Amino acid sequence: MGHAIVDVLAPSPDGLVAGFGLEKGTMTLVDDAEAEKIYASLGPATEASGGSAANTAACLASLGASVEFIGKVRDDVLGQVFVHDIQSAGVRFRVPPQQEGPGTGRCLIMVTPDAEKTMCTSLGIGALLVPADLDVETIAAAQVLYLEGYLYGSRPTDAVVQRAISAAHDAGSLVAFSLSDPAWVELHRAEIDGLLDQVDLLFANEQEACGMAGTDEIHGALAALGKRCSTVAVTLGALGSVVVRGGEVVSVPAAPMTSLVDTTGAGDSYAAGFLYGVVRQMEAEQCARLGALAAAEVISHLGARPLESLAALVSAAGLGA
Amino acid sequence: MGHAIVDVLAPSPDGLVAGFGLEKGTMTLVDDAEAEKIYASLGPATEASGGSAANTAACLASLGASVEFIGKVRDDVLGQVFVHDIQSAGVRFRVPPQQEGPGTGRCLIMVTPDAEKTMCTSLGIGALLVPADLDVETIAAAQVLYLEGYLYGSRPTDAVVQRAISAAHDAGSLVAFSLSDPAWVELHRAEIDGLLDQVDLLFANEQEACGMAGTDEIHGALAALGKRCSTVAVTLGALGSVVVRGGEVVSVPAAPMTSLVDTTGAGDSYAAGFLYGVVRQMEAEQCARLGALAAAEVISHLGARPLESLAALVSAAGLGA
């Protein structure tokens, strides 16, 4: 479950990012006017469907999992693009495109020469997801409910998150949550903290984990978060990832890769690989290896969704169940 | 001058192309309903600005030329994308987005595993370019008026082409014309033939040149077309290109390239390189080498417009004036 977003990807010099007062590697919410201003400064761009949880859903489908995405689009061109891409990736998507309200959400992604991404998002109608959009039976029938962090923290979508989590827990399903963004964590730490005890599986990168735990030091953060959630998986960029599950700590290196082109979707694809392992009842180490494998494919090209079949890569790597 | 189009690029198996009765390597005009049907069958896609002459304009700007594009978009999301991309590539574009009428044109591009492209285009408002959209003074001030073939042949835009050519010739400017597509040539040979004597510089690939000349044999086609236009440049894929100018024939090999990923925009970028040589008063051979260099950059990645500065590549290759 997450925001339905179409990405606008533009290779950009470092100076442009700094010029707008943006911090590299983070996501900033902007209104339509601000988005227009930034878009006008960007070079030629390409458009492709995005959204953090939607990217994770596309990766899960590529891995061979049965997956549904819950989010909201308008009946405009970008909404049509989003629905086409997610469905043709093999993900069910059943919330009907809305005939009124703001347009489909957009995310301007500046990709700097170091392959880092800086994002400016106008959420559009995606922020207007309401509890009535949830099919509670679908959530109850799923093994895992996965939520992107952007949905939670003084947003209109908080009520939807709460209802979805209740539905999942009532049915005995696992609740997974991704912290999404260091700046988001900083802004909404109190609200997210109130949610943590309902989260079974927490995804974060190093900055997000430290920010959430209120420490500068990753080991302390892992210990603190590991007391709140039964599994915590933290990505460490080129250093791989570390998982805390039931008091045990497992480190797994990054997967070998041919090239690093664009880190967009790295965390989203890691979460997908990890979740695929979880629903196949694999050990934490195997889950983390699957996450690393999916992430290596996605960062080897421009765009946040896999170009190759992840199921085939898993099979070739001998990581299948 | 050409159709303003946003491309929808989807990697596709050969079977899909054949299943729609499409011929690989050609462009088919479709109405909105047909376009919807084909789009629904495509896998996940990315969107990027396209249009044959618009791609050529973007390459010319990247080479360092002063260039303006004439075409028409609606004030919709795709129109906004088209205008952003062409202007940020450094091309002037001054026809205001229309507030009424069909949407901005779209081209579904199926990229098969052999890197060939098969296109289905719904022209949208781009087909409604009218003589009043032309700024005759701009055309008169230009060294070259370049027209894509898709604009001519029983289309509503024929009158615009005629007016533009008159304006260019009255001012002593060169008129360049690209045959665009073998199927287009087959359908509109009579109309295009009537235009040839007004064309100073003709661009074609092998199939288009043979189709236009009504022969199966490229040398015969070159001889025939060379009598109609003072310069004829024909691309031969991996074999490079051949130019007929004032009775002389010059062959130039393809430029070395790192990889062949997507031939979309190959002819468009060749035309740009060639035209850049023309406005710099270079010999035919130099013009063809510049065309080959630009094409090598564009086919080395997905998408029809250059990712690297073509001016820098020209300089590195020692091909500058």
Interface residues (C-beta under 8 A of the other chain):
Chain A: P11 Y39 A40 L42 G43 P44 A45 T46 E47 A48 S49 A58 D76 V77 L78 V81 H84 D85 S88 A89 G103 G303 R305 L307
Chain B: P11 Y39 A40 L42 G43 P44 A45 T46 E47 A48 S49 A58 D76 V77 L78 V81 H84 D85 S88 A89 G103 G303 R305 L307
